[in-house]
Structures are given as C-alpha cells and as structure tokens.
Amino acid sequence: EESPNLVLLQLEPSLLTYTISQLNYGMTYLSNMMFRGDRTAAIQMIQSQCVISPSMGLQLLKFGVDGGIEETRISSLLSSAGQSSGRAIKGVVGDMSKDIREWKRVKGGKNSLG
C-alpha cells in the first residue's frame, strides 16, 4: 500500500513548490478554520481523506495551504498600509508644526488679538 503522502505528490507534484513554513502555517490555518484550532484533528482528517479519496485529501490540504498563504499576504499588506499611513500622519503633523513655528516667527510671537 502506498503512503498517503506519496499518493498526494503523485496527484499534485506542485505540492513540492511549497515551503515547509507555508505547509506548516497551512495546517494551522486549516485547523483554525475547520477544527477550532485542533491541529491534530486537521491532520487526521487529511490523512483519512487521503485513504478514502486522495483527490479530496489533496483539496483539503491545498485549501489550508492556499488559505494560509493568502492570510499571510493580506496581513503583510495591512501591516505595510499601517506603516505608510503612520508615516503620512507623522509628515502632516511635522508640516503643521513647521507652519505654526513660521506663523509665530512672522507674528513676532504675538497672538492675533493683541
């Protein structure tokens, strides 16, 4: 009897293109999405599906890995966007501060009422 892993690789050689961290995080993603964080249950489900229907086991595995990759990509994009908006706000505050200092210099430190 062939091992489930070998069957999956024969069905989908592209699995070899995933990194270990992508496969690992994919299992975490799958366990969080379908098994309330129970990683062991996720692995057992894939293994049992591979025995019953290798293509279904493959779909389940790819769902987890592809979902994990997408989640990581979106998280990275959101982090970059947050950093960019933080730099933009810092720039606006810095510009406002310069404008206030310039206004005070031009007015000679007097307020506009006096």
C-alpha positions as CSV (number, residue, x, y, z in Angstrom):
1,E,0.0,0.0,0.0
2,E,1.3,3.4,-1.0
3,S,1.7,6.1,1.7
4,P,-0.9,8.9,1.6
5,N,1.9,11.5,1.1
6,L,3.2,9.7,-1.9
7,V,-0.3,9.5,-3.4
8,L,-0.7,13.2,-2.9
9,L,2.6,14.0,-4.5
10,Q,1.7,11.8,-7.5
11,L,-1.6,13.6,-7.8
12,E,-0.2,17.1,-7.3
13,P,3.5,17.4,-7.9
14,S,3.1,21.2,-7.3
15,L,3.0,20.5,-3.6
16,L,6.8,20.3,-3.8
17,T,6.8,24.0,-4.6
18,Y,5.5,25.0,-1.2
19,T,8.0,25.8,1.6
20,I,7.9,24.0,4.9
21,S,6.7,27.1,6.6
22,Q,3.8,27.5,4.1
23,L,2.8,23.9,4.6
24,N,3.1,24.3,8.4
25,Y,1.1,27.5,8.5
26,G,-1.4,26.0,6.1
27,M,-2.1,23.3,8.7
28,T,-2.5,26.0,11.4
29,Y,-4.9,27.9,9.1
30,L,-6.9,24.8,8.3
31,S,-7.1,23.8,12.0
32,N,-8.3,27.3,12.9
33,M,-10.9,27.4,10.1
34,M,-12.4,24.0,10.4
35,F,-11.4,22.3,13.6
36,R,-11.4,25.0,16.3
37,G,-7.7,25.2,16.4
38,D,-7.2,21.4,16.8
39,R,-4.2,20.8,14.6
40,T,-4.2,17.0,15.3
41,A,-7.8,16.8,14.1
42,A,-6.9,18.6,10.9
43,I,-4.0,16.3,10.2
44,Q,-6.1,13.2,10.9
45,M,-8.9,14.5,8.6
46,I,-6.4,15.0,5.7
47,Q,-4.9,11.5,6.4
48,S,-8.3,9.8,6.4
49,Q,-9.4,11.7,3.3
50,C,-6.3,10.6,1.5
51,V,-7.2,6.9,2.2
52,I,-10.8,7.3,1.2
53,S,-10.4,9.8,-1.7
54,P,-6.8,11.1,-2.4
55,S,-8.2,14.0,-4.5
56,M,-10.4,15.1,-1.6
57,G,-7.5,14.9,0.8
58,L,-5.5,17.0,-1.7
59,Q,-8.2,19.6,-2.0
60,L,-8.4,19.8,1.8
61,L,-4.6,20.2,2.1
62,K,-4.5,22.8,-0.7
63,F,-7.4,24.7,0.9
64,G,-5.4,25.1,4.1
65,V,-2.1,25.9,2.5
66,D,-3.5,28.4,-0.1
67,G,-5.7,30.0,2.6
68,G,-2.7,30.3,4.9
69,I,-0.6,31.9,2.1
70,E,-3.4,34.4,1.3
71,E,-3.9,35.2,5.0
72,T,-0.2,35.9,5.4
73,R,-0.2,38.0,2.2
74,I,-3.1,40.1,3.4
75,S,-1.6,40.5,6.8
76,S,1.6,41.8,5.2
77,L,-0.3,44.2,3.1
78,L,-2.2,45.6,6.0
79,S,0.9,46.0,8.0
80,S,2.6,47.9,5.1
81,A,-0.5,50.1,4.8
82,G,-0.5,50.8,8.5
83,Q,3.2,51.8,8.4
84,S,2.6,54.0,5.3
85,S,-0.4,55.8,7.0
86,G,1.7,56.3,10.1
87,R,4.5,57.9,8.1
88,A,1.9,60.1,6.3
89,I,0.4,61.3,9.6
90,K,3.9,62.0,11.0
91,G,4.6,64.0,7.9
92,V,1.4,66.0,8.2
93,V,2.0,66.7,11.9
94,G,5.5,67.8,11.1
95,D,4.3,70.1,8.4
96,M,1.7,71.6,10.8
97,S,4.3,72.1,13.4
98,K,6.6,73.9,10.9
99,D,3.6,76.1,9.8
100,I,2.9,77.1,13.4
101,R,6.5,77.9,14.2
102,E,6.7,80.0,11.0
103,W,3.4,81.8,11.9
104,K,4.7,82.6,15.4
105,R,8.0,83.9,13.9
106,V,6.2,86.1,11.4
107,K,3.8,87.4,14.1
108,G,6.7,88.1,16.4
109,G,5.2,85.8,19.0
110,K,2.1,87.9,19.4
111,N,-1.3,86.4,19.3
112,S,-3.7,87.5,16.6
113,L,-5.9,89.5,19.1
114,G,-3.2,91.7,20.5
